[in-house]
Amino acid sequence: MLRFARYAAEHGVVYIQDIDETSHAIPYKKQLNGMADNTVKSYIMRIRGLFTFAIDQQWMTHNPFSRIVTREGVSEPPTIITRDQLNTVLYHARNYTLYTIYLVGGDAGLRISEILNLELDHINFEERLLTVRKGKGDKTRHVPMTPRLTTELKKYIATHRPNVGKSNHIFLMPTGRIVQPGFVNHDLKAIAQEQFGVKLTSHMLRHSFATTLYNQSQDMLSVGKLLGHKSISTTERYLHVSREQSRKLIEGLNKEQ
């Protein structure tokens, strides 16, 4: 709800009655494109519930989110890109801000909301750690940075981050506003379509990060911890790994070497 309240304020809304489908509901849904289906559904359903309450209170007569589709249809398997393909995406990024955002997604596996909520004091360059505050489930976790990410993030902050406004957020537009997910995914989709002929979103960079780590380590528990998952079943679904594969992996931990 806070996300939508910010969006409404940024678009000049003063009263709840000012919000309509064409000017606010549809553009807001487009801004959520690239997030996981369940996340989009959760966001839209909560806002729809707010306007249902507003109608019950007779503050307005029409729910602007009543016709907003919460899912695009049957979910397709996520596009998983290789490390070489990630480097191609980085090479073709429109600017250094997008380049660095893609790098955080590909080298640290953060959700796009977590990336865009990063602030300057969330980074410990000496220990090469990113602190994700109030991630999904309102949890805080620490994610190690690769040497490449450490170097490039330090360079971005020192020489490329817009020096405007008073925001402590790392990723800003030249106007001083925080970068929005839709802006990121628009560029990312264009790159992937042109270079590989596939659909790619910021969330799929996270899937690719997780899949690469799992393939290298076969350690689902550690991968899940880095992703901020509550349970191994979530990580199984994320990696499209069957429970039988997971069971064999865990049983293998106690085999004699």
C-alpha positions as a Markdown table, in Angstrom:
| # | Residue | x | y | z |
|---|---|---|---|---|
| 1 | Met | 0.0 | 0.0 | 0.0 |
| 2 | Leu | 2.9 | 2.4 | 0.8 |
| 3 | Arg | 4.3 | 1.7 | -2.7 |
| 4 | Phe | 1.0 | 2.7 | -4.3 |
| 5 | Ala | 0.6 | 5.7 | -2.0 |
| 6 | Arg | 4.0 | 7.0 | -3.2 |
| 7 | Tyr | 3.0 | 6.4 | -6.8 |
| 8 | Ala | -0.2 | 8.3 | -6.4 |
| 9 | Ala | 1.5 | 11.2 | -4.6 |
| 10 | Glu | 4.1 | 11.4 | -7.4 |
| 11 | His | 1.3 | 11.7 | -9.9 |
| 12 | Gly | -0.4 | 14.6 | -8.2 |
| 13 | Val | -3.2 | 12.7 | -6.5 |
| 14 | Val | -4.6 | 14.6 | -3.5 |
| 15 | Tyr | -7.8 | 12.7 | -2.7 |
| 16 | Ile | -8.6 | 9.0 | -3.1 |
| 17 | Gln | -11.6 | 10.0 | -5.3 |
| 18 | Asp | -9.1 | 11.5 | -7.8 |
| 19 | Ile | -7.7 | 8.1 | -8.8 |
| 20 | Asp | -9.1 | 6.6 | -11.9 |
| 21 | Glu | -8.5 | 3.5 | -14.1 |
| 22 | Thr | -6.9 | 5.2 | -17.2 |
| 23 | Ser | -4.6 | 7.7 | -15.5 |
| 24 | His | -3.6 | 5.6 | -12.5 |
| 25 | Ala | -4.6 | 2.0 | -12.3 |
| 26 | Ile | -3.5 | 0.9 | -15.7 |
| 27 | Pro | -0.1 | 2.8 | -15.6 |
| 28 | Tyr | 0.5 | 1.4 | -12.1 |
| 29 | Lys | 0.0 | -2.2 | -13.2 |
| 30 | Lys | 2.4 | -1.6 | -16.1 |
| 31 | Gln | 5.0 | -0.4 | -13.6 |
| 32 | Leu | 4.7 | -3.7 | -11.8 |
| 33 | Asn | 5.5 | -5.7 | -15.0 |
| 34 | Gly | 8.6 | -7.9 | -14.5 |
| 35 | Met | 7.8 | -8.8 | -11.0 |
| 36 | Ala | 6.7 | -12.3 | -10.1 |
| 37 | Asp | 3.0 | -13.1 | -10.8 |
| 38 | Asn | 2.2 | -13.8 | -7.2 |
| 39 | Thr | 3.8 | -10.4 | -6.2 |
| 40 | Val | 1.7 | -8.5 | -8.8 |
| 41 | Lys | -1.4 | -10.3 | -7.7 |
| 42 | Ser | -0.8 | -9.5 | -4.0 |
| 43 | Tyr | -0.2 | -5.8 | -4.8 |
| 44 | Ile | -3.2 | -5.4 | -7.0 |
| 45 | Met | -5.6 | -7.3 | -4.7 |
| 46 | Arg | -4.6 | -5.2 | -1.7 |
| 47 | Ile | -5.3 | -2.0 | -3.6 |
| 48 | Arg | -8.5 | -3.4 | -5.0 |
| 49 | Gly | -9.5 | -4.1 | -1.4 |
| 50 | Leu | -8.8 | -0.5 | -0.4 |
| 51 | Phe | -11.2 | 0.8 | -3.1 |
| 52 | Thr | -13.8 | -1.7 | -2.2 |
| 53 | Phe | -13.7 | -0.3 | 1.3 |
| 54 | Ala | -13.9 | 3.2 | -0.1 |
| 55 | Ile | -17.0 | 2.3 | -2.1 |
| 56 | Asp | -18.6 | 0.7 | 1.1 |
| 57 | Gln | -18.0 | 4.1 | 2.8 |
| 58 | Gln | -19.6 | 5.9 | -0.1 |
| 59 | Trp | -16.5 | 7.9 | -0.8 |
| 60 | Met | -16.6 | 6.8 | -4.5 |
| 61 | Thr | -18.8 | 4.8 | -6.8 |
| 62 | His | -16.4 | 2.9 | -8.9 |
| 63 | Asn | -13.3 | 0.8 | -8.2 |
| 64 | Pro | -10.6 | 1.9 | -10.6 |
| 65 | Phe | -8.8 | -1.5 | -10.1 |
| 66 | Ser | -11.8 | -3.7 | -10.7 |
| 67 | Arg | -10.8 | -4.5 | -14.2 |
| 68 | Ile | -7.0 | -4.7 | -13.7 |
| 69 | Val | -5.8 | -8.2 | -14.5 |
| 70 | Thr | -3.5 | -9.6 | -11.8 |
| 71 | Arg | -1.8 | -12.2 | -14.0 |
| 72 | Glu | -0.8 | -12.0 | -17.6 |
| 73 | Gly | -2.0 | -15.6 | -18.1 |
| 74 | Val | -0.3 | -18.9 | -17.7 |
| 75 | Ser | 3.1 | -18.4 | -16.4 |
| 76 | Glu | 6.0 | -19.4 | -18.7 |
| 77 | Pro | 9.2 | -20.9 | -17.4 |
| 78 | Pro | 11.6 | -18.1 | -16.5 |
| 79 | Thr | 14.4 | -17.4 | -19.0 |
| 80 | Ile | 17.7 | -18.5 | -17.5 |
| 81 | Ile | 20.8 | -16.8 | -19.0 |
| 82 | Thr | 24.4 | -17.9 | -18.8 |
| 83 | Arg | 27.2 | -15.8 | -17.3 |
| 84 | Asp | 28.4 | -15.0 | -20.8 |
| 85 | Gln | 24.9 | -13.8 | -21.7 |
| 86 | Leu | 24.8 | -11.7 | -18.6 |
| 87 | Asn | 28.0 | -10.0 | -19.7 |
| 88 | Thr | 26.3 | -9.3 | -23.1 |
| 89 | Val | 23.4 | -7.7 | -21.3 |
| 90 | Leu | 25.8 | -5.6 | -19.2 |
| 91 | Tyr | 27.6 | -4.5 | -22.3 |
| 92 | His | 24.4 | -3.3 | -24.0 |
| 93 | Ala | 22.9 | -1.5 | -21.0 |
| 94 | Arg | 21.7 | 2.0 | -21.9 |
| 95 | Asn | 23.6 | 3.8 | -19.2 |
| 96 | Tyr | 25.8 | 3.2 | -16.2 |
| 97 | Thr | 22.8 | 3.2 | -13.7 |
| 98 | Leu | 21.1 | 0.4 | -15.6 |
| 99 | Tyr | 24.4 | -1.5 | -16.0 |
| 100 | Thr | 25.0 | -1.4 | -12.3 |
| 101 | Ile | 21.4 | -2.5 | -11.5 |
| 102 | Tyr | 21.7 | -5.5 | -13.8 |
| 103 | Leu | 25.0 | -6.3 | -12.2 |
| 104 | Val | 23.5 | -6.3 | -8.7 |
| 105 | Gly | 20.7 | -8.6 | -10.0 |
| 106 | Gly | 23.1 | -10.9 | -11.8 |
| 107 | Asp | 25.9 | -11.1 | -9.3 |
| 108 | Ala | 23.9 | -10.8 | -6.0 |
| 109 | Gly | 20.5 | -12.1 | -6.9 |
| 110 | Leu | 18.5 | -9.4 | -5.2 |
| 111 | Arg | 14.8 | -8.7 | -6.1 |
| 112 | Ile | 14.3 | -5.6 | -8.2 |
| 113 | Ser | 12.5 | -4.0 | -5.2 |
| 114 | Glu | 15.5 | -4.8 | -3.0 |
| 115 | Ile | 17.9 | -3.3 | -5.5 |
| 116 | Leu | 16.0 | -0.1 | -5.9 |
| 117 | Asn | 15.6 | 0.3 | -2.2 |
| 118 | Leu | 19.3 | 0.0 | -1.5 |
| 119 | Glu | 20.8 | 3.0 | 0.3 |
| 120 | Leu | 24.4 | 4.2 | 0.7 |
| 121 | Asp | 24.8 | 2.9 | 4.2 |
| 122 | His | 23.6 | -0.6 | 3.1 |
| 123 | Ile | 27.0 | -1.3 | 1.6 |
| 124 | Asn | 30.1 | -2.4 | 3.4 |
| 125 | Phe | 32.9 | -2.3 | 0.8 |
| 126 | Glu | 35.6 | -3.5 | 3.2 |
| 127 | Glu | 33.7 | -6.7 | 3.9 |
| 128 | Arg | 32.1 | -6.8 | 0.5 |
| 129 | Leu | 28.6 | -7.1 | 1.8 |
| 130 | Leu | 25.2 | -5.8 | 0.8 |
| 131 | Thr | 22.6 | -5.4 | 3.5 |
| 132 | Val | 19.1 | -5.9 | 2.3 |
| 133 | Arg | 16.8 | -4.2 | 4.9 |
| 134 | Lys | 13.1 | -5.1 | 5.0 |
| 135 | Gly | 13.3 | -7.5 | 2.1 |
| 136 | Lys | 10.3 | -9.8 | 1.4 |
| 137 | Gly | 8.7 | -10.7 | 4.7 |
| 138 | Asp | 10.2 | -7.6 | 6.3 |
| 139 | Lys | 13.5 | -9.5 | 6.8 |
| 140 | Thr | 17.0 | -8.2 | 6.8 |
| 141 | Arg | 19.8 | -10.3 | 5.3 |
| 142 | His | 23.4 | -9.9 | 4.2 |
| 143 | Val | 24.6 | -10.8 | 0.8 |
| 144 | Pro | 28.3 | -11.1 | -0.2 |
| 145 | Met | 29.4 | -9.2 | -3.3 |
| 146 | Thr | 31.6 | -10.5 | -6.0 |
| 147 | Pro | 34.9 | -8.6 | -6.6 |
| 148 | Arg | 33.4 | -7.3 | -9.8 |
| 149 | Leu | 30.3 | -6.0 | -8.2 |
| 150 | Thr | 32.3 | -4.4 | -5.4 |
| 151 | Thr | 34.5 | -2.5 | -7.9 |
| 152 | Glu | 31.7 | -1.5 | -10.2 |
| 153 | Leu | 29.3 | -0.4 | -7.4 |
| 154 | Lys | 32.0 | 1.7 | -5.8 |
| 155 | Lys | 32.8 | 3.3 | -9.2 |
| 156 | Tyr | 29.1 | 4.0 | -9.8 |
| 157 | Ile | 28.6 | 5.7 | -6.5 |
| 158 | Ala | 31.8 | 7.8 | -6.9 |
| 159 | Thr | 31.4 | 8.9 | -10.5 |
| 160 | His | 28.0 | 8.1 | -12.0 |
| 161 | Arg | 25.3 | 8.4 | -9.3 |
| 162 | Pro | 23.3 | 11.6 | -10.0 |
| 163 | Asn | 24.4 | 14.2 | -7.4 |
| 164 | Val | 20.9 | 15.7 | -6.9 |
| 165 | Gly | 18.5 | 16.0 | -4.1 |
| 166 | Lys | 18.9 | 14.6 | -0.6 |
| 167 | Ser | 18.0 | 10.9 | -1.2 |
| 168 | Asn | 20.3 | 8.3 | 0.2 |
| 169 | His | 19.0 | 5.8 | -2.3 |
| 170 | Ile | 21.8 | 4.5 | -4.6 |
| 171 | Phe | 19.9 | 4.3 | -7.9 |
| 172 | Leu | 18.5 | 7.6 | -8.9 |
| 173 | Met | 17.3 | 9.3 | -12.1 |
| 174 | Pro | 18.9 | 12.6 | -13.2 |
| 175 | Thr | 15.9 | 14.3 | -11.6 |
| 176 | Gly | 16.7 | 12.8 | -8.2 |
| 177 | Arg | 13.7 | 10.4 | -8.3 |
| 178 | Ile | 14.3 | 6.8 | -7.4 |
| 179 | Val | 14.6 | 4.5 | -10.5 |
| 180 | Gln | 11.4 | 2.6 | -11.1 |
| 181 | Pro | 11.1 | -1.1 | -12.0 |
| 182 | Gly | 9.3 | -0.4 | -15.3 |
| 183 | Phe | 12.2 | 1.7 | -16.5 |
| 184 | Val | 14.6 | -1.1 | -15.7 |
| 185 | Asn | 12.6 | -3.9 | -17.3 |
| 186 | His | 11.8 | -1.9 | -20.5 |
| 187 | Asp | 15.5 | -1.6 | -21.3 |
| 188 | Leu | 16.3 | -5.2 | -20.2 |
| 189 | Lys | 13.6 | -6.7 | -22.4 |
| 190 | Ala | 14.8 | -4.7 | -25.4 |
| 191 | Ile | 18.3 | -5.9 | -25.0 |
| 192 | Ala | 17.3 | -9.6 | -24.5 |
| 193 | Gln | 15.0 | -9.5 | -27.5 |
| 194 | Glu | 17.6 | -8.0 | -29.8 |
| 195 | Gln | 20.6 | -10.1 | -28.6 |
| 196 | Phe | 19.0 | -13.5 | -27.8 |
| 197 | Gly | 15.5 | -13.4 | -29.1 |
| 198 | Val | 14.1 | -14.2 | -25.6 |
| 199 | Lys | 11.9 | -12.5 | -23.0 |
| 200 | Leu | 14.0 | -11.3 | -20.0 |
| 201 | Thr | 13.1 | -9.4 | -16.9 |
| 202 | Ser | 14.9 | -8.3 | -13.8 |
| 203 | His | 13.4 | -11.1 | -11.8 |
| 204 | Met | 14.8 | -13.6 | -14.3 |
| 205 | Leu | 18.3 | -12.2 | -13.5 |
| 206 | Arg | 17.6 | -13.4 | -10.0 |
| 207 | His | 16.5 | -16.8 | -11.2 |
| 208 | Ser | 19.7 | -17.0 | -13.3 |
| 209 | Phe | 21.9 | -16.1 | -10.4 |
| 210 | Ala | 20.2 | -18.8 | -8.3 |
| 211 | Thr | 20.4 | -21.5 | -11.0 |
| 212 | Thr | 24.1 | -20.8 | -11.7 |
| 213 | Leu | 25.0 | -21.0 | -8.0 |
| 214 | Tyr | 23.0 | -24.2 | -7.6 |
| 215 | Asn | 24.6 | -25.9 | -10.6 |
| 216 | Gln | 28.0 | -25.0 | -9.3 |
| 217 | Ser | 27.5 | -26.0 | -5.6 |
| 218 | Gln | 24.5 | -28.3 | -5.5 |
| 219 | Asp | 23.8 | -26.7 | -2.2 |
| 220 | Met | 20.2 | -25.7 | -2.1 |
| 221 | Leu | 20.1 | -24.6 | 1.5 |
| 222 | Ser | 22.9 | -22.0 | 1.0 |
| 223 | Val | 21.3 | -20.8 | -2.3 |
| 224 | Gly | 17.9 | -20.4 | -0.5 |
| 225 | Lys | 19.6 | -18.4 | 2.3 |
| 226 | Leu | 21.2 | -16.0 | -0.1 |
| 227 | Leu | 17.9 | -15.5 | -1.9 |
| 228 | Gly | 16.1 | -14.8 | 1.4 |
| 229 | His | 13.7 | -17.8 | 1.2 |
| 230 | Lys | 11.9 | -19.0 | 4.3 |
| 231 | Ser | 11.9 | -22.7 | 3.3 |
| 232 | Ile | 13.6 | -25.1 | 1.0 |
| 233 | Ser | 10.3 | -25.8 | -0.8 |
| 234 | Thr | 10.3 | -22.2 | -2.1 |
| 235 | Thr | 13.9 | -22.7 | -3.4 |
| 236 | Glu | 12.8 | -25.9 | -5.0 |
| 237 | Arg | 10.1 | -24.2 | -7.0 |
| 238 | Tyr | 12.5 | -21.3 | -7.8 |
| 239 | Leu | 15.0 | -23.7 | -9.3 |
| 240 | His | 12.4 | -26.1 | -10.7 |
| 241 | Val | 14.1 | -28.8 | -8.7 |
| 242 | Ser | 11.9 | -31.8 | -7.8 |
| 243 | Arg | 11.6 | -33.0 | -4.2 |
| 244 | Glu | 13.2 | -36.3 | -5.2 |
| 245 | Gln | 16.3 | -34.4 | -6.4 |
| 246 | Ser | 16.3 | -32.4 | -3.2 |
| 247 | Arg | 16.1 | -35.6 | -1.1 |
| 248 | Lys | 19.0 | -37.2 | -2.9 |
| 249 | Leu | 21.0 | -34.0 | -2.5 |
| 250 | Ile | 20.4 | -33.9 | 1.3 |
| 251 | Glu | 21.1 | -37.7 | 1.7 |
| 252 | Gly | 24.4 | -37.2 | -0.1 |
| 253 | Leu | 25.6 | -35.0 | 2.7 |
| 254 | Asn | 26.3 | -37.9 | 5.0 |
| 255 | Lys | 27.9 | -40.2 | 2.5 |
| 256 | Glu | 31.5 | -41.3 | 3.3 |
| 257 | Gln | 34.1 | -39.6 | 1.2 |
